[in-house]
């Protein structure tokens, strides 16, 4: 399987920036079988929602609420996916999770990191 570890969360003032990192690991076969890497966020008592994702071809998808402010990128040589967050708003406060979706020939299941907290103050 694939393990994921997020880092980079913290406290920031509204209008500021943070960059989240997610290091993914596993066997060579497993990491080569990752189709899509993404970021989700979750507030207490609410569902986990997509923030941004990028597939193996570089195609991206963003939630409307973060378009123009967040940027997802991927560095396969470092086994890392990033989320650059600019012009942060108080409503961006949440736990952020890294995800990996696999090619179907490898697994029908996806994987999650443990999450990292982002708090935006007014």
Secondary structure in CASP SS format (residue, H / E / C, confidence):
PFRMAT SS
TARGET T0000
AUTHOR 0000-0000-0000
METHOD secondary structure of the structure
MODEL  1
X C 1.00
X E 1.00
X E 1.00
X E 1.00
X E 1.00
X E 1.00
X E 1.00
X C 1.00
X C 1.00
X E 1.00
X E 1.00
X E 1.00
X E 1.00
X C 1.00
X C 1.00
X C 1.00
X C 1.00
X E 1.00
X E 1.00
X E 1.00
X E 1.00
X E 1.00
X E 1.00
X E 1.00
X E 1.00
X E 1.00
X C 1.00
X H 1.00
X H 1.00
X H 1.00
X H 1.00
X H 1.00
X C 1.00
X E 1.00
X E 1.00
X E 1.00
X E 1.00
X E 1.00
X E 1.00
X E 1.00
X E 1.00
X E 1.00
X C 1.00
X C 1.00
X C 1.00
X C 1.00
X C 1.00
X C 1.00
X E 1.00
X E 1.00
X E 1.00
X E 1.00
X E 1.00
X E 1.00
X E 1.00
X C 1.00
X C 1.00
X C 1.00
X C 1.00
X E 1.00
X E 1.00
X E 1.00
X C 1.00
X H 1.00
X H 1.00
X H 1.00
X C 1.00
X C 1.00
X C 1.00
X E 1.00
X E 1.00
X E 1.00
X E 1.00
X E 1.00
X E 1.00
X H 1.00
X H 1.00
X H 1.00
X C 1.00
X E 1.00
X E 1.00
X E 1.00
X E 1.00
X E 1.00
X E 1.00
X C 1.00
X C 1.00
X C 1.00
X C 1.00
X H 1.00
X H 1.00
X H 1.00
X C 1.00
X E 1.00
X E 1.00
X E 1.00
X E 1.00
X E 1.00
X E 1.00
X E 1.00
X E 1.00
X E 1.00
X C 1.00
X C 1.00
X C 1.00
X C 1.00
X C 1.00
X C 1.00
X C 1.00
X E 1.00
X E 1.00
X E 1.00
X C 1.00
X C 1.00
X C 1.00
X E 1.00
X E 1.00
X E 1.00
X E 1.00
X E 1.00
X E 1.00
X C 1.00
END
